Amino acid sequence: MWIGSKPSLFKSRYSGQSVYWTLALGLMTISSGSYCLVPYSQQVALSIGNLSAICAAFSILLLIRSWNTPVTGTYLSCVGVTLVIFTIAFQWLLVQPSSFSLRVYVTTGFYILPVLLALLELWKISKKENSFHLKMLICILLIELTLSVFRLYSIGNFPSAGYSIFQEDARTTILRLLLISSSVLVYVAIGNLQYERLWKKEERRTIFAEDQMLATLNSLALARDDVTGNHIMRTQHYVRILARCLRQISAYSQQLNDDDIDLMFRAAPLHDIGKVGIPDTILLKPGPLSESEWEIMKSHTLIGEDVLSATRNATDYKNPIIVTAIEIAGAHHERWDGRGYPRGLAGESIPLGARIMALADVYDALVSPRHYKKKWTHDEAMNEIVSESGNHFDPLVVKAFIHSADSFKKISAELGD
């Protein structure tokens, strides 16, 4: 069962974890405040301070365990019994004369126990999750464990008749301060890890929603076109191959990091979505189009921009996939020499994604059979594209195509209609 079912900062699965997190922070605050009151009420302050510190350590253990597996009632009962044993032992030692060193041994030992168990849980988690903050938390807990053991080793230097924490020597005082600092770092690392997990969860949810939206738009585009789903898959892969090759040959490398290439890959299927606005009599016409019909057909680029812009304008957030898709849909029929449509853009004024898409789309159209033309061979398509370098296509994109021609040929064969 999960502890803490009421909605809180961390909803659903994280609701129980917020209880442990809040409890640990509160207990550590109480513990720190209690030690300051030792000169005024030693027994009460030491009892509250040490018990709060141990309870906080076990709360952190419960929090970390909840990341890996549900915290059962049996596990909670074991923690409760351990805390009761510590409370009884500490209270008994507190009234014994000259028991300061022994109290430190007992308190530090009970503090080490949840730290060891927490490290075990983190080790299990680390085999399934690669996180910088998780590694930092493991390192800090190992440092805390080392400091605690070293403090136990140094306890022999304490005055044998000592009764107050203010009787510690300089070395053990420094160790105590380092332990307090490491405890603070533990809370910082846990907080960062919690929010990193929540961020990744929301990121996965956002990507899933984007994929659903793109799948819907892709289905809409396919329903109004004579191409197949494999055309979308092929052009996607062509675009990614060209983008990666451009980066390898140091062309447009600043515009082609992994995120940029992924955006192009995911946006590429929407390049012809504007065909939803083209009448069937034109879109599916088996013969050549008249001049007036061709002008209507060319409008699919602007229609695509409008359709995708409506999606973007529904919210103030500018989704980078939609922004990239708008650039590709609106400009993938522009030409490097400025004789394309719809705006007659030329050179680098054409968005890079659209320049890459232009070559990928033309190659696939050439090597794929259509009702109005025969299928070209790979070599024929390659010769045509190379001949259009500097005219239809960006010369650097053509260079990347030449470097990756074998990959194009392989994808065309594997994903052929």
TORKOL-4160 file (C-alpha; in steps of 0.2 Angstrom, whole numbers, padded with zeros to 4 digits, m for minus):
417
<pt num="1" X="0000" Y="0000" Z="0000"/>
<pt num="2" X="0005" Y="0018" Z="m0003"/>
<pt num="3" X="0006" Y="0030" Z="0011"/>
<pt num="4" X="m0002" Y="0046" Z="0010"/>
<pt num="5" X="m0017" Y="0045" Z="m0003"/>
<pt num="6" X="m0023" Y="0063" Z="m0002"/>
<pt num="7" X="m0018" Y="0074" Z="m0016"/>
<pt num="8" X="m0002" Y="0084" Z="m0013"/>
<pt num="9" X="0013" Y="0092" Z="m0021"/>
<pt num="10" X="0017" Y="0075" Z="m0029"/>
<pt num="11" X="0001" Y="0068" Z="m0036"/>
<pt num="12" X="m0004" Y="0050" Z="m0039"/>
<pt num="13" X="0011" Y="0039" Z="m0037"/>
<pt num="14" X="0021" Y="0053" Z="m0029"/>
<pt num="15" X="0008" Y="0057" Z="m0015"/>
<pt num="16" X="0015" Y="0045" Z="m0003"/>
<pt num="17" X="0033" Y="0051" Z="m0007"/>
<pt num="18" X="0028" Y="0069" Z="m0002"/>
<pt num="19" X="0023" Y="0063" Z="0015"/>
<pt num="20" X="0041" Y="0055" Z="0018"/>
<pt num="21" X="0049" Y="0070" Z="0010"/>
<pt num="22" X="0040" Y="0083" Z="0021"/>
<pt num="23" X="0041" Y="0073" Z="0037"/>
<pt num="24" X="0060" Y="0071" Z="0034"/>
<pt num="25" X="0062" Y="0090" Z="0032"/>
<pt num="26" X="0052" Y="0094" Z="0047"/>
<pt num="27" X="0061" Y="0081" Z="0058"/>
<pt num="28" X="0078" Y="0088" Z="0053"/>
<pt num="29" X="0072" Y="0105" Z="0057"/>
<pt num="30" X="0066" Y="0100" Z="0074"/>
<pt num="31" X="0083" Y="0090" Z="0077"/>
<pt num="32" X="0094" Y="0105" Z="0073"/>
<pt num="33" X="0083" Y="0117" Z="0084"/>
<pt num="34" X="0084" Y="0104" Z="0098"/>
<pt num="35" X="0103" Y="0103" Z="0099"/>
<pt num="36" X="0103" Y="0122" Z="0101"/>
<pt num="37" X="0093" Y="0120" Z="0117"/>
<pt num="38" X="0105" Y="0107" Z="0125"/>
<pt num="39" X="0113" Y="0120" Z="0137"/>
<pt num="40" X="0096" Y="0124" Z="0144"/>
<pt num="41" X="0088" Y="0106" Z="0145"/>
<pt num="42" X="0100" Y="0092" Z="0141"/>
<pt num="43" X="0089" Y="0077" Z="0143"/>
<pt num="44" X="0074" Y="0084" Z="0134"/>
<pt num="45" X="0084" Y="0092" Z="0120"/>
<pt num="46" X="0096" Y="0077" Z="0117"/>
<pt num="47" X="0081" Y="0065" Z="0117"/>
<pt num="48" X="0071" Y="0075" Z="0104"/>
<pt num="49" X="0086" Y="0080" Z="0094"/>
<pt num="50" X="0093" Y="0062" Z="0092"/>
<pt num="51" X="0076" Y="0054" Z="0090"/>
<pt num="52" X="0071" Y="0067" Z="0076"/>
<pt num="53" X="0087" Y="0064" Z="0067"/>
<pt num="54" X="0085" Y="0045" Z="0067"/>
<pt num="55" X="0067" Y="0047" Z="0062"/>
<pt num="56" X="0072" Y="0059" Z="0048"/>
<pt num="57" X="0085" Y="0046" Z="0041"/>
<pt num="58" X="0072" Y="0032" Z="0041"/>
<pt num="59" X="0060" Y="0044" Z="0032"/>
<pt num="60" X="0073" Y="0047" Z="0019"/>
<pt num="61" X="0074" Y="0028" Z="0018"/>
<pt num="62" X="0056" Y="0026" Z="0015"/>
<pt num="63" X="0056" Y="0039" Z="0002"/>
<pt num="64" X="0070" Y="0031" Z="m0008"/>
<pt num="65" X="0062" Y="0014" Z="m0006"/>
<pt num="66" X="0046" Y="0020" Z="m0013"/>
<pt num="67" X="0055" Y="0025" Z="m0029"/>
<pt num="68" X="0059" Y="0007" Z="m0031"/>
<pt num="69" X="0044" Y="m0003" Z="m0024"/>
<pt num="70" X="0028" Y="0000" Z="m0014"/>
<pt num="71" X="0031" Y="0003" Z="0005"/>
<pt num="72" X="0022" Y="m0011" Z="0013"/>
<pt num="73" X="0014" Y="m0012" Z="0031"/>
<pt num="74" X="0027" Y="m0025" Z="0036"/>
<pt num="75" X="0041" Y="m0014" Z="0031"/>
<pt num="76" X="0034" Y="0001" Z="0040"/>
<pt num="77" X="0031" Y="m0010" Z="0056"/>
<pt num="78" X="0050" Y="m0015" Z="0055"/>
<pt num="79" X="0054" Y="0003" Z="0054"/>
<pt num="80" X="0043" Y="0007" Z="0069"/>
<pt num="81" X="0050" Y="m0007" Z="0080"/>
<pt num="82" X="0068" Y="m0001" Z="0076"/>
<pt num="83" X="0063" Y="0017" Z="0081"/>
<pt num="84" X="0055" Y="0011" Z="0097"/>
<pt num="85" X="0071" Y="0000" Z="0102"/>
<pt num="86" X="0082" Y="0016" Z="0098"/>
<pt num="87" X="0071" Y="0027" Z="0109"/>
<pt num="88" X="0072" Y="0015" Z="0124"/>
<pt num="89" X="0090" Y="0012" Z="0122"/>
<pt num="90" X="0094" Y="0030" Z="0121"/>
<pt num="91" X="0083" Y="0035" Z="0136"/>
<pt num="92" X="0091" Y="0022" Z="0146"/>
<pt num="93" X="0109" Y="0027" Z="0142"/>
<pt num="94" X="0104" Y="0045" Z="0145"/>
<pt num="95" X="0102" Y="0043" Z="0163"/>
<pt num="96" X="0118" Y="0032" Z="0165"/>
<pt num="97" X="0133" Y="0041" Z="0172"/>
<pt num="98" X="0148" Y="0043" Z="0159"/>
<pt num="99" X="0138" Y="0036" Z="0145"/>
<pt num="100" X="0141" Y="0050" Z="0132"/>
<pt num="101" X="0153" Y="0039" Z="0121"/>
<pt num="102" X="0141" Y="0024" Z="0121"/>
<pt num="103" X="0126" Y="0035" Z="0117"/>
<pt num="104" X="0136" Y="0042" Z="0102"/>
<pt num="105" X="0140" Y="0024" Z="0097"/>
<pt num="106" X="0121" Y="0019" Z="0098"/>
<pt num="107" X="0115" Y="0035" Z="0090"/>
<pt num="108" X="0127" Y="0034" Z="0075"/>
<pt num="109" X="0124" Y="0015" Z="0073"/>
<pt num="110" X="0106" Y="0018" Z="0071"/>
<pt num="111" X="0109" Y="0032" Z="0059"/>
<pt num="112" X="0120" Y="0022" Z="0049"/>
<pt num="113" X="0107" Y="0008" Z="0047"/>
<pt num="114" X="0095" Y="0018" Z="0036"/>
<pt num="115" X="0109" Y="0025" Z="0026"/>
<pt num="116" X="0115" Y="0008" Z="0022"/>
<pt num="117" X="0098" Y="0002" Z="0017"/>
<pt num="118" X="0095" Y="0018" Z="0007"/>
<pt num="119" X="0111" Y="0014" Z="m0003"/>
<pt num="120" X="0105" Y="m0003" Z="m0006"/>
<pt num="121" X="0089" Y="0003" Z="m0014"/>
<pt num="122" X="0098" Y="0016" Z="m0024"/>
<pt num="123" X="0109" Y="0003" Z="m0031"/>
<pt num="124" X="0094" Y="m0007" Z="m0037"/>
<pt num="125" X="0087" Y="0009" Z="m0045"/>
<pt num="126" X="0103" Y="0014" Z="m0053"/>
<pt num="127" X="0103" Y="m0003" Z="m0063"/>
<pt num="128" X="0087" Y="0003" Z="m0071"/>
<pt num="129" X="0089" Y="0022" Z="m0072"/>
<pt num="130" X="0103" Y="0033" Z="m0078"/>
<pt num="131" X="0102" Y="0050" Z="m0069"/>
<pt num="132" X="0116" Y="0062" Z="m0064"/>
<pt num="133" X="0106" Y="0067" Z="m0048"/>
<pt num="134" X="0104" Y="0049" Z="m0043"/>
<pt num="135" X="0123" Y="0046" Z="m0045"/>
<pt num="136" X="0126" Y="0062" Z="m0035"/>
<pt num="137" X="0114" Y="0056" Z="m0021"/>
<pt num="138" X="0123" Y="0039" Z="m0020"/>
<pt num="139" X="0140" Y="0049" Z="m0019"/>
<pt num="140" X="0134" Y="0060" Z="m0005"/>
<pt num="141" X="0126" Y="0046" Z="0005"/>
<pt num="142" X="0143" Y="0036" Z="0004"/>
<pt num="143" X="0152" Y="0052" Z="0010"/>
<pt num="144" X="0139" Y="0053" Z="0024"/>
<pt num="145" X="0142" Y="0035" Z="0028"/>
<pt num="146" X="0161" Y="0037" Z="0028"/>
<pt num="147" X="0160" Y="0052" Z="0040"/>
<pt num="148" X="0149" Y="0043" Z="0052"/>
<pt num="149" X="0161" Y="0028" Z="0053"/>
<pt num="150" X="0176" Y="0039" Z="0055"/>
<pt num="151" X="0166" Y="0048" Z="0069"/>
<pt num="152" X="0164" Y="0032" Z="0078"/>
<pt num="153" X="0182" Y="0028" Z="0076"/>
<pt num="154" X="0186" Y="0045" Z="0083"/>
<pt num="155" X="0175" Y="0044" Z="0098"/>
<pt num="156" X="0189" Y="0036" Z="0108"/>
<pt num="157" X="0196" Y="0054" Z="0110"/>
<pt num="158" X="0180" Y="0060" Z="0118"/>
<pt num="159" X="0181" Y="0064" Z="0137"/>
<pt num="160" X="0176" Y="0048" Z="0146"/>
<pt num="161" X="0165" Y="0058" Z="0158"/>
<pt num="162" X="0157" Y="0069" Z="0145"/>
<pt num="163" X="0139" Y="0072" Z="0145"/>
<pt num="164" X="0136" Y="0086" Z="0133"/>
<pt num="165" X="0139" Y="0088" Z="0114"/>
<pt num="166" X="0148" Y="0104" Z="0118"/>
<pt num="167" X="0162" Y="0093" Z="0126"/>
<pt num="168" X="0168" Y="0086" Z="0110"/>
<pt num="169" X="0185" Y="0090" Z="0104"/>
<pt num="170" X="0190" Y="0100" Z="0088"/>
<pt num="171" X="0191" Y="0084" Z="0077"/>
<pt num="172" X="0174" Y="0077" Z="0081"/>
<pt num="173" X="0166" Y="0094" Z="0081"/>
<pt num="174" X="0172" Y="0096" Z="0063"/>
<pt num="175" X="0165" Y="0079" Z="0059"/>
<pt num="176" X="0148" Y="0084" Z="0066"/>
<pt num="177" X="0148" Y="0099" Z="0055"/>
<pt num="178" X="0153" Y="0089" Z="0040"/>
<pt num="179" X="0139" Y="0077" Z="0044"/>
<pt num="180" X="0126" Y="0091" Z="0045"/>
<pt num="181" X="0132" Y="0098" Z="0029"/>
<pt num="182" X="0131" Y="0081" Z="0020"/>
<pt num="183" X="0114" Y="0079" Z="0027"/>
<pt num="184" X="0109" Y="0096" Z="0019"/>
<pt num="185" X="0116" Y="0090" Z="0002"/>
<pt num="186" X="0106" Y="0074" Z="0003"/>
<pt num="187" X="0090" Y="0084" Z="0004"/>
<pt num="188" X="0096" Y="0095" Z="m0010"/>
<pt num="189" X="0100" Y="0080" Z="m0021"/>
<pt num="190" X="0084" Y="0071" Z="m0017"/>
<pt num="191" X="0074" Y="0087" Z="m0021"/>
<pt num="192" X="0083" Y="0088" Z="m0038"/>
<pt num="193" X="0080" Y="0070" Z="m0042"/>
<pt num="194" X="0062" Y="0071" Z="m0038"/>
<pt num="195" X="0059" Y="0086" Z="m0049"/>
<pt num="196" X="0070" Y="0078" Z="m0063"/>
<pt num="197" X="0059" Y="0063" Z="m0062"/>
<pt num="198" X="0043" Y="0073" Z="m0063"/>
<pt num="199" X="0050" Y="0083" Z="m0077"/>
<pt num="200" X="0054" Y="0067" Z="m0087"/>
<pt num="201" X="0037" Y="0061" Z="m0083"/>
<pt num="202" X="0029" Y="0077" Z="m0090"/>
<pt num="203" X="0041" Y="0076" Z="m0105"/>
<pt num="204" X="0036" Y="0058" Z="m0109"/>
<pt num="205" X="0017" Y="0064" Z="m0108"/>
<pt num="206" X="0020" Y="0078" Z="m0119"/>
<pt num="207" X="0029" Y="0068" Z="m0132"/>
<pt num="208" X="0015" Y="0055" Z="m0131"/>
<pt num="209" X="0002" Y="0069" Z="m0134"/>
<pt num="210" X="0013" Y="0076" Z="m0148"/>
<pt num="211" X="0014" Y="0059" Z="m0156"/>
<pt num="212" X="m0005" Y="0057" Z="m0155"/>
<pt num="213" X="m0007" Y="0074" Z="m0163"/>
<pt num="214" X="0005" Y="0070" Z="m0177"/>
<pt num="215" X="m0002" Y="0053" Z="m0180"/>
<pt num="216" X="m0019" Y="0061" Z="m0183"/>
<pt num="217" X="m0013" Y="0074" Z="m0194"/>
<pt num="218" X="m0003" Y="0061" Z="m0204"/>
<pt num="219" X="m0019" Y="0051" Z="m0206"/>
<pt num="220" X="m0028" Y="0066" Z="m0212"/>
<pt num="221" X="m0014" Y="0069" Z="m0225"/>
<pt num="222" X="m0014" Y="0051" Z="m0231"/>
<pt num="223" X="m0033" Y="0051" Z="m0233"/>
<pt num="224" X="m0032" Y="0065" Z="m0246"/>
<pt num="225" X="m0017" Y="0059" Z="m0256"/>
<pt num="226" X="m0012" Y="0045" Z="m0268"/>
<pt num="227" X="0004" Y="0041" Z="m0259"/>
<pt num="228" X="0006" Y="0028" Z="m0246"/>
<pt num="229" X="0011" Y="0027" Z="m0228"/>
<pt num="230" X="0028" Y="0020" Z="m0234"/>
<pt num="231" X="0031" Y="0036" Z="m0243"/>
<pt num="232" X="0030" Y="0045" Z="m0226"/>
<pt num="233" X="0042" Y="0033" Z="m0218"/>
<pt num="234" X="0054" Y="0034" Z="m0233"/>
<pt num="235" X="0055" Y="0053" Z="m0233"/>
<pt num="236" X="0057" Y="0053" Z="m0214"/>
<pt num="237" X="0072" Y="0042" Z="m0215"/>
<pt num="238" X="0079" Y="0052" Z="m0230"/>
<pt num="239" X="0077" Y="0068" Z="m0221"/>
<pt num="240" X="0086" Y="0061" Z="m0206"/>
<pt num="241" X="0100" Y="0054" Z="m0216"/>
<pt num="242" X="0103" Y="0070" Z="m0225"/>
<pt num="243" X="0103" Y="0080" Z="m0209"/>
<pt num="244" X="0115" Y="0069" Z="m0201"/>
<pt num="245" X="0127" Y="0068" Z="m0216"/>
<pt num="246" X="0126" Y="0087" Z="m0217"/>
<pt num="247" X="0132" Y="0088" Z="m0199"/>
<pt num="248" X="0146" Y="0076" Z="m0203"/>
<pt num="249" X="0153" Y="0086" Z="m0217"/>
<pt num="250" X="0152" Y="0102" Z="m0206"/>
<pt num="251" X="0138" Y="0109" Z="m0216"/>
<pt num="252" X="0125" Y="0119" Z="m0206"/>
<pt num="253" X="0131" Y="0110" Z="m0190"/>
<pt num="254" X="0125" Y="0124" Z="m0179"/>
<pt num="255" X="0108" Y="0121" Z="m0185"/>
<pt num="256" X="0108" Y="0102" Z="m0184"/>
<pt num="257" X="0110" Y="0096" Z="m0167"/>
<pt num="258" X="0101" Y="0080" Z="m0161"/>
<pt num="259" X="0085" Y="0089" Z="m0156"/>
<pt num="260" X="0084" Y="0099" Z="m0173"/>
<pt num="261" X="0086" Y="0083" Z="m0183"/>
<pt num="262" X="0073" Y="0074" Z="m0172"/>
<pt num="263" X="0061" Y="0088" Z="m0175"/>
<pt num="264" X="0064" Y="0087" Z="m0194"/>
<pt num="265" X="0061" Y="0068" Z="m0193"/>
<pt num="266" X="0045" Y="0070" Z="m0184"/>
<pt num="267" X="0038" Y="0085" Z="m0194"/>
<pt num="268" X="0043" Y="0078" Z="m0211"/>
<pt num="269" X="0027" Y="0067" Z="m0214"/>
<pt num="270" X="0016" Y="0084" Z="m0213"/>
<pt num="271" X="0025" Y="0091" Z="m0228"/>
<pt num="272" X="0010" Y="0088" Z="m0240"/>
<pt num="273" X="m0004" Y="0090" Z="m0227"/>
<pt num="274" X="m0011" Y="0105" Z="m0237"/>
<pt num="275" X="m0017" Y="0093" Z="m0250"/>
<pt num="276" X="m0033" Y="0091" Z="m0239"/>
<pt num="277" X="m0039" Y="0107" Z="m0247"/>
<pt num="278" X="m0036" Y="0102" Z="m0265"/>
<pt num="279" X="m0052" Y="0095" Z="m0274"/>
<pt num="280" X="m0052" Y="0077" Z="m0279"/>
<pt num="281" X="m0054" Y="0081" Z="m0297"/>
<pt num="282" X="m0037" Y="0089" Z="m0297"/>
<pt num="283" X="m0028" Y="0079" Z="m0283"/>
<pt num="284" X="m0033" Y="0062" Z="m0291"/>
<pt num="285" X="m0033" Y="0067" Z="m0309"/>
<pt num="286" X="m0025" Y="0053" Z="m0319"/>
<pt num="287" X="m0018" Y="0064" Z="m0333"/>
<pt num="288" X="m0008" Y="0080" Z="m0334"/>
<pt num="289" X="m0015" Y="0096" Z="m0325"/>
<pt num="290" X="m0020" Y="0111" Z="m0334"/>
<pt num="291" X="m0012" Y="0128" Z="m0330"/>
<pt num="292" X="m0027" Y="0133" Z="m0319"/>
<pt num="293" X="m0027" Y="0116" Z="m0311"/>
<pt num="294" X="m0009" Y="0117" Z="m0307"/>
<pt num="295" X="m0010" Y="0134" Z="m0299"/>
<pt num="296" X="m0023" Y="0126" Z="m0287"/>
<pt num="297" X="m0012" Y="0111" Z="m0284"/>
<pt num="298" X="0002" Y="0123" Z="m0279"/>
<pt num="299" X="m0009" Y="0131" Z="m0266"/>
<pt num="300" X="m0007" Y="0115" Z="m0255"/>
<pt num="301" X="0009" Y="0123" Z="m0248"/>
<pt num="302" X="0000" Y="0138" Z="m0241"/>
<pt num="303" X="m0015" Y="0128" Z="m0236"/>
<pt num="304" X="m0003" Y="0117" Z="m0226"/>
<pt num="305" X="0004" Y="0132" Z="m0217"/>
<pt num="306" X="m0013" Y="0138" Z="m0213"/>
<pt num="307" X="m0019" Y="0121" Z="m0206"/>
<pt num="308" X="m0003" Y="0119" Z="m0195"/>
<pt num="309" X="m0003" Y="0137" Z="m0190"/>
<pt num="310" X="m0021" Y="0135" Z="m0183"/>
<pt num="311" X="m0014" Y="0121" Z="m0172"/>
<pt num="312" X="0000" Y="0132" Z="m0166"/>
<pt num="313" X="m0011" Y="0147" Z="m0163"/>
<pt num="314" X="m0023" Y="0137" Z="m0152"/>
<pt num="315" X="m0011" Y="0141" Z="m0138"/>
<pt num="316" X="0002" Y="0153" Z="m0134"/>
<pt num="317" X="0015" Y="0139" Z="m0133"/>
<pt num="318" X="0025" Y="0138" Z="m0149"/>
<pt num="319" X="0027" Y="0119" Z="m0151"/>
<pt num="320" X="0044" Y="0117" Z="m0160"/>
<pt num="321" X="0038" Y="0102" Z="m0170"/>
<pt num="322" X="0023" Y="0112" Z="m0177"/>
<pt num="323" X="0035" Y="0127" Z="m0181"/>
<pt num="324" X="0046" Y="0115" Z="m0190"/>
<pt num="325" X="0032" Y="0107" Z="m0199"/>
<pt num="326" X="0025" Y="0124" Z="m0205"/>
<pt num="327" X="0042" Y="0128" Z="m0212"/>
<pt num="328" X="0043" Y="0112" Z="m0221"/>
<pt num="329" X="0025" Y="0112" Z="m0228"/>
<pt num="330" X="0026" Y="0130" Z="m0234"/>
<pt num="331" X="0043" Y="0130" Z="m0242"/>
<pt num="332" X="0047" Y="0112" Z="m0248"/>
<pt num="333" X="0043" Y="0117" Z="m0266"/>
<pt num="334" X="0054" Y="0132" Z="m0266"/>
<pt num="335" X="0070" Y="0131" Z="m0277"/>
<pt num="336" X="0088" Y="0136" Z="m0273"/>
<pt num="337" X="0088" Y="0147" Z="m0288"/>
<pt num="338" X="0072" Y="0156" Z="m0283"/>
<pt num="339" X="0060" Y="0149" Z="m0296"/>
<pt num="340" X="0050" Y="0138" Z="m0284"/>
<pt num="341" X="0033" Y="0142" Z="m0276"/>
<pt num="342" X="0024" Y="0148" Z="m0267"/>
<pt num="343" X="0035" Y="0163" Z="m0262"/>
<pt num="344" X="0049" Y="0162" Z="m0274"/>
<pt num="345" X="0062" Y="0161" Z="m0260"/>
<pt num="346" X="0080" Y="0158" Z="m0265"/>
<pt num="347" X="0096" Y="0151" Z="m0256"/>
<pt num="348" X="0097" Y="0151" Z="m0238"/>
<pt num="349" X="0081" Y="0161" Z="m0236"/>
<pt num="350" X="0073" Y="0144" Z="m0238"/>
<pt num="351" X="0072" Y="0136" Z="m0221"/>
<pt num="352" X="0085" Y="0122" Z="m0220"/>
<pt num="353" X="0072" Y="0109" Z="m0216"/>
<pt num="354" X="0062" Y="0113" Z="m0231"/>
<pt num="355" X="0078" Y="0112" Z="m0242"/>
<pt num="356" X="0082" Y="0095" Z="m0235"/>
<pt num="357" X="0064" Y="0089" Z="m0238"/>
<pt num="358" X="0064" Y="0096" Z="m0255"/>
<pt num="359" X="0077" Y="0083" Z="m0261"/>
<pt num="360" X="0070" Y="0069" Z="m0250"/>
<pt num="361" X="0053" Y="0072" Z="m0258"/>
<pt num="362" X="0059" Y="0073" Z="m0276"/>
<pt num="363" X="0070" Y="0057" Z="m0274"/>
<pt num="364" X="0055" Y="0047" Z="m0267"/>
<pt num="365" X="0044" Y="0053" Z="m0281"/>
<pt num="366" X="0056" Y="0049" Z="m0294"/>
<pt num="367" X="0060" Y="0031" Z="m0288"/>
<pt num="368" X="0042" Y="0027" Z="m0284"/>
<pt num="369" X="0028" Y="0021" Z="m0296"/>
<pt num="370" X="0014" Y="0033" Z="m0299"/>
<pt num="371" X="m0001" Y="0032" Z="m0310"/>
<pt num="372" X="0005" Y="0046" Z="m0321"/>
<pt num="373" X="0023" Y="0040" Z="m0323"/>
<pt num="374" X="0035" Y="0025" Z="m0323"/>
<pt num="375" X="0047" Y="0021" Z="m0308"/>
<pt num="376" X="0065" Y="0028" Z="m0311"/>
<pt num="377" X="0080" Y="0018" Z="m0306"/>
<pt num="378" X="0091" Y="0024" Z="m0291"/>
<pt num="379" X="0105" Y="0029" Z="m0303"/>
<pt num="380" X="0093" Y="0039" Z="m0314"/>
<pt num="381" X="0086" Y="0048" Z="m0299"/>
<pt num="382" X="0103" Y="0052" Z="m0293"/>
<pt num="383" X="0109" Y="0059" Z="m0309"/>
<pt num="384" X="0094" Y="0070" Z="m0310"/>
<pt num="385" X="0096" Y="0077" Z="m0293"/>
<pt num="386" X="0115" Y="0080" Z="m0295"/>
<pt num="387" X="0111" Y="0089" Z="m0311"/>
<pt num="388" X="0099" Y="0101" Z="m0302"/>
<pt num="389" X="0112" Y="0105" Z="m0289"/>
<pt num="390" X="0112" Y="0124" Z="m0287"/>
<pt num="391" X="0096" Y="0126" Z="m0297"/>
<pt num="392" X="0083" Y="0116" Z="m0288"/>
<pt num="393" X="0093" Y="0110" Z="m0273"/>
<pt num="394" X="0105" Y="0117" Z="m0261"/>
<pt num="395" X="0122" Y="0111" Z="m0267"/>
<pt num="396" X="0127" Y="0106" Z="m0249"/>
<pt num="397" X="0111" Y="0096" Z="m0247"/>
<pt num="398" X="0116" Y="0087" Z="m0264"/>
<pt num="399" X="0133" Y="0084" Z="m0258"/>
<pt num="400" X="0126" Y="0076" Z="m0242"/>
<pt num="401" X="0115" Y="0065" Z="m0254"/>
<pt num="402" X="0129" Y="0059" Z="m0264"/>
<pt num="403" X="0138" Y="0054" Z="m0248"/>
<pt num="404" X="0123" Y="0045" Z="m0242"/>
<pt num="405" X="0116" Y="0038" Z="m0259"/>
<pt num="406" X="0119" Y="0020" Z="m0253"/>
<pt num="407" X="0108" Y="0023" Z="m0238"/>
<pt num="408" X="0094" Y="0031" Z="m0249"/>
<pt num="409" X="0095" Y="0015" Z="m0261"/>
<pt num="410" X="0093" Y="0003" Z="m0246"/>
<pt num="411" X="0079" Y="0012" Z="m0238"/>
<pt num="412" X="0070" Y="0013" Z="m0255"/>
<pt num="413" X="0071" Y="m0005" Z="m0257"/>
<pt num="414" X="0067" Y="m0010" Z="m0239"/>
<pt num="415" X="0052" Y="0002" Z="m0238"/>
<pt num="416" X="0046" Y="0001" Z="m0256"/>
<pt num="417" X="0027" Y="0001" Z="m0259"/>
